[in-house]
Structures are given as C-alpha cells and as structure tokens.
Amino acid sequence: MSSTEKPESPESPAPDELAAEDKKLVTLARSTRARTQAAEGAAVRDADGRTYAAATVDLPSLQVSALGVCVAMAVASGSTGLEAAVVLTEADAVTPRDLDAVRDLAGSGVPVHRGDAKGALHGTATT
C-alpha cells in the first residue's frame, strides 16, 4: 500500500446510502458485468460528470481489468480526473494496480467502492 492510499474500509455505505451519482455507477457496473458475464464490472464518473462502464477484457493477447478499461476510456475521451469509481468483483480487494491507475489520472482522494456481482458494497478504498 502506498503512503497516499488509505486502506479499504469494510464499513462502506450500502447502495441505499450512496449519493445518487454513485448509485448510478453501481447500476452501470452491475449491468455491464451481467451482460458480458465477465469476471468484473466497473464504472467511473469523471470530473465533468461523464460516466464510463466496462467489463474485464480477457483475450489470449490482451488482459485488462474492468476498472483499467474504464480509466483508459476516460483518458481516451479527454478526461482530466475522476470523482468516484465502483468495481464489482469476487476479489477481496481492488488491486493495487487498479488503484494506481485511478490515482495516475485523478490524484488522491478518489473513493473506489468494491462490491459483489449483485451490487452489494463490501468496502471502499480511497486513492
């Protein structure tokens, strides 16, 4: 864990307690993951309020996490920062590599909510 990363908090808000904009990210990530039957679904909101949703890419020649795809989409669209992210995964934590990608684009202080395939949140890391 880097010195700017806060540990994931197991007491993250339930989806009903999230701001409306963050609830939208949960919905986008969940529907993207379900539609593609991928290992992960993710969604981010950029500094301009635009949202990006993606699923894990797992091809023989290319592997990218769902959050990695979201960050790449935001960068390719000219985004200069992120406000929040959601990752729906069966993993116990968001990977350090994914947190680094969010931090590279958005700096510190971005909440990255982690949840399961049904959209139930289980923790929040802050970059």
C-alpha positions in Angstrom: 0.0 0.0 0.0 1.4 3.4 -1.0 1.6 6.2 1.5 -1.2 8.0 -0.1 -3.6 5.1 -0.2 -6.0 4.6 2.6 -6.9 1.0 3.4 -10.2 -0.3 2.3 -12.9 0.3 4.8 -15.3 -2.6 5.5 -17.9 -0.2 6.7 -18.6 1.3 3.3 -22.1 2.7 2.7 -24.8 0.4 1.5 -26.1 1.2 -2.0 -29.1 2.9 -0.5 -26.9 5.3 1.4 -24.8 6.3 -1.6 -25.3 9.5 -3.4 -27.5 9.2 -6.5 -24.5 9.6 -8.8 -22.7 6.7 -7.1 -25.8 4.5 -7.2 -25.7 5.1 -10.9 -22.2 3.7 -11.0 -23.2 0.6 -9.2 -26.1 0.0 -11.6 -23.8 0.6 -14.6 -21.1 -1.8 -13.3 -23.6 -4.5 -12.4 -25.4 -4.4 -15.8 -22.2 -4.4 -17.7 -20.8 -7.3 -15.8 -24.1 -9.3 -16.1 -24.4 -8.5 -19.9 -20.9 -9.7 -20.7 -20.7 -12.4 -18.0 -17.2 -11.1 -17.2 -15.2 -11.6 -14.1 -15.6 -7.9 -13.1 -17.7 -4.9 -14.0 -16.7 -1.3 -13.2 -17.9 2.2 -13.7 -16.3 5.6 -13.1 -17.5 9.2 -13.1 -15.1 11.8 -14.4 -14.6 15.3 -13.3 -17.1 16.6 -15.9 -19.8 14.2 -14.7 -19.5 11.7 -17.6 -19.7 8.0 -16.8 -17.8 5.1 -18.3 -18.7 1.4 -17.7 -16.7 -1.6 -18.7 -16.1 -5.3 -18.1 -12.9 -7.3 -17.8 -11.2 -8.0 -21.1 -9.7 -11.5 -21.1 -8.4 -12.3 -24.6 -5.4 -14.5 -25.3 -3.4 -11.5 -26.4 -5.0 -8.8 -24.1 -6.0 -8.8 -20.4 -7.3 -5.6 -18.8 -9.3 -5.3 -15.6 -12.7 -3.6 -15.8 -11.5 -0.6 -13.8 -8.5 -0.4 -16.1 -10.8 -0.3 -19.2 -12.8 2.5 -17.5 -9.8 4.6 -16.8 -8.5 4.1 -20.3 -11.9 5.1 -21.7 -11.9 8.3 -19.6 -8.3 9.2 -20.7 -9.1 8.5 -24.4 -12.1 10.8 -24.0 -10.0 13.6 -22.7 -11.0 13.4 -19.1 -8.7 15.2 -16.6 -9.9 13.5 -13.5 -12.3 11.1 -11.7 -14.7 11.7 -8.9 -15.6 8.1 -8.0 -15.4 4.5 -9.1 -17.2 1.2 -8.5 -15.7 -2.2 -9.0 -17.9 -5.3 -8.8 -15.7 -8.4 -8.3 -15.4 -11.5 -6.2 -11.9 -10.5 -5.2 -11.3 -9.4 -1.6 -9.9 -6.0 -2.6 -9.4 -3.7 -5.5 -5.9 -4.4 -6.9 -3.1 -2.0 -6.2 -2.6 -1.7 -10.0 -6.2 -0.5 -10.4 -5.9 1.9 -7.6 -2.6 3.2 -9.1 -4.4 3.8 -12.5 -7.2 5.8 -10.8 -4.5 7.8 -8.9 -2.5 8.4 -12.0 -5.5 10.0 -13.7 -7.2 11.6 -10.7 -4.8 12.0 -7.9 -5.6 11.2 -4.3 -8.9 11.2 -2.5 -11.0 9.3 -5.1 -13.3 6.7 -3.5 -13.2 3.3 -5.1 -16.2 1.3 -3.9 -15.9 -2.5 -4.1 -18.9 -4.8 -4.3 -20.1 -8.2 -5.4 -21.9 -9.3 -8.6 -25.3 -8.2 -7.2 -24.0 -4.7 -6.4 -23.8 -5.1 -2.6 -20.9 -3.0 -1.5 -18.2 -4.5 0.8 -15.6 -1.9 1.1 -14.2 1.4 -0.1 -10.6 2.3 -0.8 -9.5 5.9 -1.2 -6.6 6.7 -3.5 
